[in-house]
Amino acid sequence: MKRVEGQARGITKMMVDGRYCIDILQQMSALEAAIRAAKSKVLSIHSGHCIEEALQGGDTAEQREKFTELIDLFGKVSR
């Protein structure tokens, strides 16, 4: 997230400095890639911890809830 924050600050400075629009757009694409990577990491952590915990717990209702939550997350993250 610090990378994302730094890139966002850099883009703001580029805009204030009146940098070339194409350069700004390229940096925005890099920012979007950094955000996608961060979202993927958080999803991976969630899957590895919360989902695994529900599966090991043996509570079928909780497992079903976590599975539905995971499917919803995949839909949201892919947007």
C-alpha distance (Angstrom), angle and dihedral (degrees) to the residues before:
residue distance angle dihedral
M1 . . .
K2 3.78 . .
R3 3.80 87.9 .
V4 3.80 90.2 52.6
E5 3.79 90.7 47.7
G6 3.80 92.0 49.6
Q7 3.79 92.7 48.6
A8 3.80 91.7 49.3
R9 3.80 90.6 51.3
G10 3.79 89.7 48.2
I11 3.80 91.7 52.1
T12 3.79 90.8 49.2
K13 3.81 90.1 52.1
M14 3.80 91.0 48.0
M15 3.80 90.0 53.6
V16 3.80 93.0 47.0
D17 3.80 89.6 48.8
G18 3.80 90.8 51.1
R19 3.81 94.9 -119.6
Y20 3.79 121.4 179.3
C21 3.83 111.8 -73.0
I22 3.81 93.8 -128.6
D23 3.81 90.4 56.1
I24 3.80 90.2 50.4
L25 3.81 91.9 48.8
Q26 3.81 90.6 50.3
Q27 3.78 89.8 53.0
M28 3.80 90.2 48.3
S29 3.80 88.9 54.5
A30 3.80 89.0 52.2
L31 3.81 89.1 49.7
E32 3.81 91.0 52.0
A33 3.81 90.0 50.7
A34 3.82 90.3 51.1
I35 3.80 90.7 50.6
R36 3.82 91.2 49.2
A37 3.81 89.7 51.2
A38 3.81 91.2 50.0
K39 3.81 91.9 48.6
S40 3.79 90.1 49.8
K41 3.80 91.5 50.8
V42 3.81 92.9 50.6
L43 3.81 90.5 47.6
S44 3.79 89.4 50.7
I45 3.80 91.6 50.5
H46 3.80 90.6 48.1
S47 3.79 91.9 49.6
G48 3.78 93.1 46.3
H49 3.77 95.4 47.8
C50 3.80 115.6 21.5
I51 3.79 98.0 33.4
E52 3.79 93.5 43.6
E53 3.80 90.2 49.7
A54 3.81 91.4 53.1
L55 3.80 91.9 48.3
Q56 3.80 92.3 50.8
G57 3.80 92.0 45.9
G58 3.78 93.7 68.2
D59 3.82 94.7 -141.6
T60 3.81 103.2 136.4
A61 3.81 94.2 -160.9
E62 3.81 91.6 52.3
Q63 3.81 90.8 46.3
R64 3.79 90.9 51.9
E65 3.82 90.5 47.4
K66 3.82 92.8 50.4
F67 3.80 91.8 46.3
T68 3.82 91.2 52.1
E69 3.79 89.7 46.4
L70 3.80 90.3 51.6
I71 3.81 92.6 50.6
D72 3.81 89.8 50.0
L73 3.80 90.3 49.3
F74 3.81 91.9 52.7
G75 3.80 88.3 54.1
K76 3.78 93.3 49.3
V77 3.80 96.0 43.2
S78 3.79 93.2 50.6
R79 3.82 93.0 58.0
